[in-house]
Amino acid sequence: MIKARAKAAGAVLAGAALMTGLGTGEAMAATSASKQPFSASGTSHSGWSGYTNGSMTFYQRSVNITGTVKSNTTGCVRAEFNVWSGSSITDTQYRTACGRGPGSSKGFNFTSPTLRGGAGSIQVRLDAVTADGRYLEYIDGNYVYNP
């Protein structure tokens, strides 16, 4: 008798959660997202070479960025992501890869913080840098817009 009452109570709670929308939060977030690819690659004037690519998923007030950055030279390359909301940069993230060979590729997956007004665009830059992160030279870049 107790098991039957517990099952019935659980069914009532599950039904109430669905009716109030508690069970659909994940699905609503996924349907309101917009996924955009990005890439930047090339060789600088001094011979630094590499690439970054991946995708950005724009949500209402944040953006998730996943991808890879790879150095094709013995030095380091850095992917820089500037998150724009309106006419202001609201967040900057860096991901760096150094050296040649199998270990020179770095994967990343991060979410830019919640933004008032949401992310309008992301500036992607690929730069040559020293091992300690000091800027050396621009390689390539572009903007990815929230559709």
C-alpha positions as CSV (number, residue, x, y, z in Angstrom):
1,M,0.0,0.0,0.0
2,I,2.8,2.4,0.8
3,K,4.6,1.7,-2.5
4,A,1.5,2.4,-4.4
5,R,1.0,5.8,-2.7
6,A,4.7,6.7,-3.3
7,K,4.4,5.9,-7.0
8,A,1.1,7.8,-7.3
9,A,2.7,10.8,-5.5
10,G,5.7,10.6,-7.8
11,A,3.5,10.6,-10.9
12,V,1.6,13.7,-9.6
13,L,4.8,15.6,-9.0
14,A,6.2,14.6,-12.5
15,G,2.9,15.8,-14.1
16,A,3.0,19.1,-12.2
17,A,6.6,19.7,-13.3
18,L,5.7,19.2,-16.9
19,M,2.6,21.4,-16.7
20,T,4.7,24.2,-15.1
21,G,7.4,23.9,-17.7
22,L,10.1,22.7,-15.3
23,G,10.8,19.6,-17.4
24,T,11.2,21.5,-20.7
25,G,13.9,24.1,-19.7
26,E,16.7,22.2,-21.5
27,A,14.6,21.7,-24.7
28,M,13.6,25.3,-24.8
29,A,17.2,26.4,-24.4
30,A,18.3,24.1,-27.2
31,T,15.7,25.3,-29.6
32,S,16.5,29.0,-29.0
33,A,20.2,28.4,-29.8
34,S,22.0,29.3,-33.0
35,K,25.2,27.5,-34.0
36,Q,27.8,29.2,-36.2
37,P,31.1,27.8,-37.5
38,F,34.4,29.8,-37.3
39,S,37.9,29.5,-38.6
40,A,41.1,31.5,-38.8
41,S,44.4,30.3,-40.3
42,G,47.5,31.4,-42.1
43,T,51.1,32.3,-42.0
44,S,52.4,35.6,-40.7
45,H,55.1,37.7,-42.4
46,S,57.7,36.3,-40.1
47,G,56.7,32.7,-40.8
48,W,54.5,31.9,-37.8
49,S,51.8,29.5,-38.8
50,G,48.7,27.8,-37.4
51,Y,44.9,27.7,-37.3
52,T,41.8,27.7,-35.1
53,N,38.4,26.3,-36.0
54,G,35.2,25.2,-34.3
55,S,31.7,26.4,-33.6
56,M,29.9,29.0,-31.5
57,T,26.5,28.3,-30.1
58,F,24.7,31.6,-29.3
59,Y,22.0,31.4,-26.6
60,Q,19.9,34.3,-25.4
61,R,22.5,35.8,-23.1
62,S,25.7,33.6,-23.5
63,V,27.7,31.9,-26.1
64,N,29.5,28.5,-25.9
65,I,32.7,28.2,-28.0
66,T,34.2,24.8,-28.9
67,G,37.1,24.0,-31.2
68,T,40.8,23.6,-31.7
69,V,43.9,25.8,-31.9
70,K,47.0,24.4,-33.5
71,S,50.6,25.6,-34.1
72,N,52.3,24.6,-37.3
73,T,55.6,26.1,-36.3
74,T,58.0,25.6,-33.4
75,G,56.6,28.7,-31.7
76,C,53.2,29.4,-30.3
77,V,49.9,30.6,-31.7
78,R,47.0,32.0,-29.7
79,A,43.3,32.1,-30.5
80,E,41.7,35.2,-29.0
81,F,37.9,35.5,-28.7
82,N,36.5,39.0,-28.0
83,V,32.8,38.9,-27.2
84,W,30.9,42.0,-28.3
85,S,27.5,43.1,-26.9
86,G,26.5,46.3,-28.7
87,S,29.6,48.5,-29.1
88,S,31.4,47.0,-26.1
89,I,33.7,44.0,-25.5
90,T,32.2,42.2,-22.6
91,D,34.6,39.2,-22.4
92,T,37.9,38.1,-23.8
93,Q,39.2,34.5,-23.8
94,Y,42.5,33.1,-25.0
95,R,43.6,29.6,-26.0
96,T,47.2,28.8,-26.9
97,A,49.0,26.0,-28.6
98,C,52.8,25.7,-29.0
99,G,55.2,23.6,-31.1
100,R,54.9,21.2,-33.9
101,G,53.7,17.6,-33.9
102,P,50.9,15.7,-32.3
103,G,51.0,17.6,-29.0
104,S,50.7,21.0,-30.6
105,S,46.9,20.9,-31.0
106,K,44.7,22.1,-28.1
107,G,41.0,21.5,-27.9
108,F,38.7,24.0,-26.0
109,N,35.1,24.2,-24.8
110,F,34.0,27.2,-22.7
111,T,31.0,29.5,-22.2
112,S,31.3,33.2,-22.1
113,P,29.5,34.6,-19.1
114,T,25.9,35.7,-19.2
115,L,25.6,39.0,-20.9
116,R,23.1,41.8,-20.6
117,G,21.5,42.1,-24.0
118,G,23.3,38.9,-25.3
119,A,26.3,38.4,-27.5
120,G,26.0,40.2,-30.9
121,S,29.3,39.1,-32.4
122,I,32.6,37.4,-31.5
123,Q,35.9,38.6,-32.9
124,V,38.2,35.7,-33.6
125,R,41.9,36.5,-33.9
126,L,44.9,34.2,-34.5
127,D,48.2,35.7,-33.3
128,A,51.8,34.5,-33.0
129,V,52.8,34.8,-29.3
130,T,55.8,33.8,-27.1
131,A,55.5,30.8,-24.7
132,D,54.6,33.3,-21.9
133,G,51.8,34.9,-24.0
134,R,53.5,38.1,-25.2
135,Y,52.0,39.2,-28.5
136,L,54.4,39.0,-31.5
137,E,52.4,39.2,-34.7
138,Y,48.9,39.0,-36.2
139,I,48.2,36.0,-38.4
140,D,44.4,36.0,-39.3
141,G,41.0,36.9,-37.9
142,N,37.3,37.5,-38.6
143,Y,33.9,38.1,-36.9
144,V,31.2,35.6,-36.3
145,Y,27.7,37.2,-35.9
146,N,24.7,36.0,-33.9
147,P,22.1,35.6,-36.6
